Amino acid sequence: MPWLLATTVQEMWQAANMGFGLGLLLNQGAIDAIPPSLLARAEGGYLPKMISGEWTGTMNLTEPSAGSDLAQLKSRAVKTAITI
């Protein structure tokens, strides 16, 4: 959804259901964060799924004093057949 239209209805979404409203907002932010140099590659891969709402963007942060110490987590990359 274009920012101009989204801005006009986000207040209603936030008031009705904060989780739903934030999901849409995070998705818009993730799409806007894609560097212009990668847009051509993203258009054929994950970008259509993000725009359609099938996939969504996330916000990853840590708040050590609030009990979410992400430094304790471990992750690894696993190669899959998905190509972008």
C-alpha positions in Angstrom: 0.0 0.0 0.0 1.4 3.4 -0.8 2.6 5.5 2.2 0.2 8.3 1.5 -2.8 5.9 1.7 -1.3 3.8 4.5 -0.7 6.9 6.7 -4.4 7.9 6.5 -5.6 4.5 7.8 -2.8 3.5 10.2 -4.4 5.4 13.0 -7.5 3.3 12.7 -5.5 0.1 12.5 -3.4 0.9 15.5 -6.5 1.8 17.5 -8.4 -1.4 16.5 -5.5 -3.9 16.9 -2.0 -2.8 17.7 -0.4 -6.1 16.6 -2.1 -6.0 13.2 -1.1 -2.4 12.7 2.5 -2.9 13.7 2.8 -5.9 11.4 1.9 -3.8 8.4 4.1 -0.9 9.5 7.1 -3.2 10.0 6.5 -4.7 6.6 6.5 -1.3 4.9 9.8 -0.4 6.7 11.4 -3.6 5.6 10.5 -3.0 2.0 11.7 0.6 2.2 15.0 -0.7 3.7 15.9 -2.7 0.6 18.8 -0.8 -1.1 18.1 0.4 -4.6 21.0 -1.7 -5.9 19.1 -4.9 -4.8 15.6 -3.9 -5.9 15.9 -5.7 -9.3 16.9 -9.0 -7.5 14.2 -8.6 -4.9 11.5 -8.0 -7.4 11.8 -11.5 -8.7 12.1 -13.1 -5.3 10.8 -12.1 -1.9 9.5 -8.6 -2.6 6.2 -9.7 -4.3 5.5 -11.9 -1.3 6.2 -9.1 1.1 3.9 -6.7 -0.9 1.1 -9.2 -1.1 1.3 -9.9 2.7 2.3 -13.5 2.3 5.6 -12.7 4.0 6.2 -9.9 6.4 9.1 -7.8 7.8 10.3 -8.0 11.3 12.0 -5.8 13.9 14.8 -7.5 15.8 16.2 -5.8 18.9 17.4 -6.6 22.3 16.6 -5.1 25.7 19.0 -6.7 28.2 17.3 -5.1 31.2 13.9 -6.4 30.1 14.8 -10.1 30.0 15.4 -10.5 26.3 19.2 -10.9 26.1 19.7 -11.8 22.5 23.5 -12.3 23.1 22.5 -15.7 24.6 21.0 -16.9 21.4 23.0 -18.8 18.7 22.0 -19.0 15.1 23.5 -20.4 11.9 22.9 -20.1 8.2 21.7 -23.1 6.3 21.8 -23.2 2.5 18.4 -23.9 0.9 17.1 -24.3 -2.6 15.4 -20.9 -2.6 17.0 -18.4 -4.9 16.5 -14.7 -5.0 
